Amino acid sequence: MDILDATIISSNFWPTIQDEALNVPDPVEKLLSDYAKSFNEIKTPRKLLWKKNLGTVKLELQFEDRAVQFTVAPVHAAIIMKFQEETSWTSKTLAAAIGIPVDVLNRRINFWISKGILEESLGAVSSDHVFTLMEGMIETSKNSGNSGSSEDLVAGDEDGERSVISAEDQLRKEMTVYEKFIMRMLTNFSSMALDRMHI
């Protein structure tokens, strides 16, 4: 439990958080489950609902000649941890295993490709790329000359992605409920006075 540090947020005091689906690896899922169970025992009746797409993950990748440490977003950690099971994945199968859309996977996996840890090639179908774990990490200009470890931080807001829903997006989401209600009212009733519509 000491390797997990949780930040508890309440919907009463924080803005609405984007909830993106993400399947974390089984050992991490068990750790989250055990932590939530312990929290519930101490703070009954409160329960934790994990926002698995938020936060940071510190991990260390072992290579033949060195170990490299990274601090990354959970989606990046989920991607690279899948390569412990198999050394090669197609974009569709990897996206399905992690539980994210293929286009999001293709954007996020570029981090590991840029570090020389994964290699991308075309699959049997041109739209389905194949990602393969490199046997030895390719030296990048950032960590060349460093035989020890390097640490990189991936911001959660990369490519304009935000974890907090903007007020405009929240208003648009709420307005769709009203819009559907009004459309049903207009289609179900032939004519209706405005004051009767406005309840």
Contacts in CASP RR format, 6 or more apart in sequence:
PFRMAT RR
TARGET T0000
AUTHOR 0000-0000-0000
METHOD contacts of the structure
MODEL  1
MDILDATIISSNFWPTIQDEALNVPDPVEKLLSDYAKSFNEIKTPRKLLW
KKNLGTVKLELQFEDRAVQFTVAPVHAAIIMKFQEETSWTSKTLAAAIGI
PVDVLNRRINFWISKGILEESLGAVSSDHVFTLMEGMIETSKNSGNSGSS
EDLVAGDEDGERSVISAEDQLRKEMTVYEKFIMRMLTNFSSMALDRMHI
1 31 0 8 1.000
1 34 0 8 1.000
1 35 0 8 1.000
1 38 0 8 1.000
3 31 0 8 1.000
4 31 0 8 1.000
4 32 0 8 1.000
4 35 0 8 1.000
6 35 0 8 1.000
6 39 0 8 1.000
6 48 0 8 1.000
7 55 0 8 1.000
8 48 0 8 1.000
9 17 0 8 1.000
9 51 0 8 1.000
15 164 0 8 1.000
15 165 0 8 1.000
16 164 0 8 1.000
16 165 0 8 1.000
16 170 0 8 1.000
17 51 0 8 1.000
17 54 0 8 1.000
17 163 0 8 1.000
17 164 0 8 1.000
17 165 0 8 1.000
18 53 0 8 1.000
18 162 0 8 1.000
18 163 0 8 1.000
18 164 0 8 1.000
18 165 0 8 1.000
19 51 0 8 1.000
19 53 0 8 1.000
20 53 0 8 1.000
20 100 0 8 1.000
21 53 0 8 1.000
21 99 0 8 1.000
21 100 0 8 1.000
22 52 0 8 1.000
22 53 0 8 1.000
22 74 0 8 1.000
22 75 0 8 1.000
22 78 0 8 1.000
22 98 0 8 1.000
22 99 0 8 1.000
22 100 0 8 1.000
23 78 0 8 1.000
23 97 0 8 1.000
23 98 0 8 1.000
23 99 0 8 1.000
24 32 0 8 1.000
24 52 0 8 1.000
24 74 0 8 1.000
24 78 0 8 1.000
25 78 0 8 1.000
25 81 0 8 1.000
25 82 0 8 1.000
28 81 0 8 1.000
32 50 0 8 1.000
32 52 0 8 1.000
35 48 0 8 1.000
36 47 0 8 1.000
36 48 0 8 1.000
36 50 0 8 1.000
39 46 0 8 1.000
39 47 0 8 1.000
39 48 0 8 1.000
40 46 0 8 1.000
40 47 0 8 1.000
40 48 0 8 1.000
52 74 0 8 1.000
53 73 0 8 1.000
53 74 0 8 1.000
53 75 0 8 1.000
53 163 0 8 1.000
54 74 0 8 1.000
54 163 0 8 1.000
55 73 0 8 1.000
55 74 0 8 1.000
55 156 0 8 1.000
56 71 0 8 1.000
56 72 0 8 1.000
56 73 0 8 1.000
56 74 0 8 1.000
56 153 0 8 1.000
56 154 0 8 1.000
57 71 0 8 1.000
57 72 0 8 1.000
57 73 0 8 1.000
57 74 0 8 1.000
57 76 0 8 1.000
57 77 0 8 1.000
58 69 0 8 1.000
58 70 0 8 1.000
58 71 0 8 1.000
59 69 0 8 1.000
59 70 0 8 1.000
59 72 0 8 1.000
59 77 0 8 1.000
59 80 0 8 1.000
59 81 0 8 1.000
60 67 0 8 1.000
60 68 0 8 1.000
60 69 0 8 1.000
60 70 0 8 1.000
60 149 0 8 1.000
61 67 0 8 1.000
61 68 0 8 1.000
61 69 0 8 1.000
61 70 0 8 1.000
61 80 0 8 1.000
61 117 0 8 1.000
61 137 0 8 1.000
63 136 0 8 1.000
63 137 0 8 1.000
64 135 0 8 1.000
64 136 0 8 1.000
65 136 0 8 1.000
65 147 0 8 1.000
66 137 0 8 1.000
66 147 0 8 1.000
66 148 0 8 1.000
66 149 0 8 1.000
67 148 0 8 1.000
67 149 0 8 1.000
68 137 0 8 1.000
68 143 0 8 1.000
68 148 0 8 1.000
68 149 0 8 1.000
68 150 0 8 1.000
69 149 0 8 1.000
69 150 0 8 1.000
69 151 0 8 1.000
70 76 0 8 1.000
70 151 0 8 1.000
70 152 0 8 1.000
71 151 0 8 1.000
71 152 0 8 1.000
71 153 0 8 1.000
71 154 0 8 1.000
72 80 0 8 1.000
72 111 0 8 1.000
72 152 0 8 1.000
72 153 0 8 1.000
72 154 0 8 1.000
73 108 0 8 1.000
73 154 0 8 1.000
73 155 0 8 1.000
73 156 0 8 1.000
73 158 0 8 1.000
75 98 0 8 1.000
75 100 0 8 1.000
75 104 0 8 1.000
75 108 0 8 1.000
76 108 0 8 1.000
76 111 0 8 1.000
76 112 0 8 1.000
76 154 0 8 1.000
78 98 0 8 1.000
79 94 0 8 1.000
79 98 0 8 1.000
79 105 0 8 1.000
79 108 0 8 1.000
79 109 0 8 1.000
79 112 0 8 1.000
80 112 0 8 1.000
80 117 0 8 1.000
80 118 0 8 1.000
82 89 0 8 1.000
82 94 0 8 1.000
82 97 0 8 1.000
82 98 0 8 1.000
83 89 0 8 1.000
83 118 0 8 1.000
83 133 0 8 1.000
87 132 0 8 1.000
87 133 0 8 1.000
88 130 0 8 1.000
88 131 0 8 1.000
88 132 0 8 1.000
88 133 0 8 1.000
89 97 0 8 1.000
89 130 0 8 1.000
89 131 0 8 1.000
90 123 0 8 1.000
90 128 0 8 1.000
90 129 0 8 1.000
90 130 0 8 1.000
90 131 0 8 1.000
91 102 0 8 1.000
91 105 0 8 1.000
91 106 0 8 1.000
91 109 0 8 1.000
91 128 0 8 1.000
91 129 0 8 1.000
91 130 0 8 1.000
91 131 0 8 1.000
92 102 0 8 1.000
92 128 0 8 1.000
94 105 0 8 1.000
94 109 0 8 1.000
94 131 0 8 1.000
95 101 0 8 1.000
95 102 0 8 1.000
95 104 0 8 1.000
95 105 0 8 1.000
98 105 0 8 1.000
100 108 0 8 1.000
106 129 0 8 1.000
107 159 0 8 1.000
109 118 0 8 1.000
109 120 0 8 1.000
109 131 0 8 1.000
111 154 0 8 1.000
112 118 0 8 1.000
113 119 0 8 1.000
113 120 0 8 1.000
113 131 0 8 1.000
114 140 0 8 1.000
115 137 0 8 1.000
115 140 0 8 1.000
115 152 0 8 1.000
116 134 0 8 1.000
116 137 0 8 1.000
116 138 0 8 1.000
116 140 0 8 1.000
117 133 0 8 1.000
117 134 0 8 1.000
117 137 0 8 1.000
118 131 0 8 1.000
118 132 0 8 1.000
118 133 0 8 1.000
118 134 0 8 1.000
119 131 0 8 1.000
119 132 0 8 1.000
119 133 0 8 1.000
119 134 0 8 1.000
120 129 0 8 1.000
120 130 0 8 1.000
120 131 0 8 1.000
121 129 0 8 1.000
121 130 0 8 1.000
121 132 0 8 1.000
122 129 0 8 1.000
122 130 0 8 1.000
123 129 0 8 1.000
123 130 0 8 1.000
139 145 0 8 1.000
142 150 0 8 1.000
143 150 0 8 1.000
156 163 0 8 1.000
157 163 0 8 1.000
165 173 0 8 1.000
182 197 0 8 1.000
185 192 0 8 1.000
185 197 0 8 1.000
186 192 0 8 1.000
END
